Amino acid sequence: MSQPPFGEVGPAAVLFSVVEGTTRRAVPPGQEVTIGRSRNCDLRIAFEPEDDHVSRQAATLRVLADCVLIRNVSSSKLLQLRPPTGAARTVEPGAATTSLPWRQFDVVVTGRFGRDYVVHVDARGLPPSRAEVDDESDSSPTVVVPPIILTPAQRRLLTALCEPLLTRSGPEAGAATYRQVAERVGRRPGYVRNVFKQVREKLDSHGVPGLVSRERPDAAEDFRLPLAMWAIRSGTITHADLAQAQTWFAVAASDPEAALDTDDDHDAQ
């Protein structure tokens, strides 16, 4: 479809641009753009040189009232919604997802030899979603639940675990390894593993699902990513926690003994 260039529509529009390309579109609510290597696509990718691993029409991006609807119209290829930080959201062939809660993100189509073709989306011109408005204005009674109390040491380890998810994007946005967390806090990987086990068991006792193995309690199953995602989604660990922890991480890296002196959690030795 024919679209106006950037800047020729009102403020309530979404801006699309092909990264490492020259194609740009400013699209108002109710309209959509297509992505693919066909010359008929609005946002053409993987055509110079031609990459036949990318579908001729890979996706449609429809601008809704408060977000963007990403639909994978390929018959066999995956695509990703990649936020500025945090794990990417995979969209399977024939599936669709909205861009909420993100206002800026990339739609990534992977071609031959692992090359990524990226379309950047800036939806900051759209009004807030209904959920965002409700969150700000909701005056309904609050259900009080027992708080999950974590020690300062447990919070520091969780912060180190979540650090890559809070600061990176794409394939690099994952939970830190036990060794990486241990290096950040001046401890051994075995200690980190034991603390996380204690935290997972505490969360499980509070009804948080998916953090322990019911069928094989002693199995060496890796729960690092589910634990990190719970910490971020619940608001337990935020960017503010990461900023506050940086000084402590620096002390632990330069003088582990001094860092241990401030650590009040000795239960997981």
Disulfide bonds with the S-S distance in Angstrom:
none
